[in-house]
Amino acid sequence: MKTPSEQIDIFTYPRTAGYTEGTTSKDAAEAIEGSGRAATLRERVNAFFRQGHLATADEVAAALAISPFSARPRVTELYKLGVIERTGHVNLSDNGKPSHVYRLFRG
């Protein structure tokens, strides 16, 4: 049986990029998914957590040198897939807002 970090189906959200409204958000989700970039970023974020890191989405972005706007949705997708989990801790983001700290799912 595969572990949650190995089970990434590519057909529906959260396994693919999602969107919150049907125009620009949908266009952006379809573009990043269609280019293959979402899957690549999702795997990079997954690998980051498989290495044992604990981090917020913005900390993942900084560590991987990617935009927080690219990292945040990938972290959310992995969380909704059960690949990563919240630690129960919160760090403040650069804008001073609380952000959940995530780690690889320990089941």
C-alpha positions in Angstrom: 0.0 0.0 0.0 1.3 3.5 -0.9 1.8 6.1 1.8 -0.2 9.4 1.4 2.9 11.2 0.2 3.1 8.7 -2.8 -0.6 8.9 -3.7 -1.0 11.9 -5.9 -3.8 11.4 -8.4 -3.8 14.1 -11.1 -7.4 14.3 -12.0 -9.3 16.6 -9.6 -8.8 19.2 -6.9 -7.0 19.0 -4.6 -4.9 16.8 -6.9 -5.0 19.6 -9.5 -4.9 23.4 -9.2 -8.2 24.8 -8.0 -9.9 28.1 -8.4 -12.3 30.2 -6.4 -14.2 31.9 -9.3 -14.8 31.1 -12.9 -12.8 33.7 -14.8 -9.3 34.9 -13.9 -8.9 32.4 -11.1 -10.0 29.5 -13.3 -7.8 30.7 -16.2 -4.8 30.8 -13.8 -5.5 27.4 -12.4 -5.9 25.8 -15.8 -2.7 27.5 -17.1 -0.5 26.3 -14.2 -2.0 22.9 -14.4 -1.8 22.6 -18.2 1.8 23.7 -18.2 2.8 21.0 -15.7 4.2 23.6 -13.4 1.6 22.8 -10.6 2.6 19.2 -10.5 6.3 20.1 -10.5 5.8 22.6 -7.7 3.6 20.2 -5.8 6.3 17.5 -5.9 9.0 20.0 -4.8 6.9 21.0 -1.8 6.2 17.4 -1.1 9.9 16.5 -1.2 10.6 19.5 1.1 8.3 18.0 3.8 9.6 14.4 3.1 13.0 15.7 4.2 11.5 16.3 7.7 11.0 20.1 7.5 8.4 21.9 9.5 7.2 25.1 7.9 4.5 27.5 6.9 3.6 27.9 3.3 5.5 31.2 3.1 8.5 29.5 4.7 8.3 26.8 2.1 8.3 29.4 -0.6 11.4 31.1 0.9 13.2 27.8 1.2 12.4 26.7 -2.3 12.9 30.2 -3.8 9.4 30.3 -5.3 6.6 32.8 -5.0 4.3 32.4 -2.0 1.5 32.7 -4.5 2.8 29.4 -6.0 3.7 27.7 -2.7 0.5 28.4 -0.8 -1.9 26.5 -3.1 0.5 23.6 -3.3 0.7 23.4 0.5 -3.1 23.5 0.7 -3.5 20.8 -1.9 -1.0 18.5 -0.1 -2.8 19.2 3.2 -6.2 18.4 1.7 -4.8 15.2 0.2 -3.5 14.1 3.7 0.1 14.2 2.7 1.0 16.9 5.2 -0.6 17.9 8.5 -0.8 20.9 10.8 1.6 20.7 13.7 -0.7 22.8 16.0 1.9 25.6 16.0 1.5 28.9 14.3 4.3 31.3 13.1 3.8 34.9 12.0 4.2 35.5 8.3 6.0 38.5 6.9 2.8 40.5 7.1 2.3 39.7 10.7 -0.6 37.3 10.2 -0.6 33.9 11.9 0.2 31.0 9.6 -0.1 27.2 10.3 3.1 25.2 10.5 2.9 22.0 8.5 4.9 18.7 8.6 4.7 15.4 6.7 1.6 13.4 7.8 2.6 11.0 10.6 -0.8 9.1 10.6 
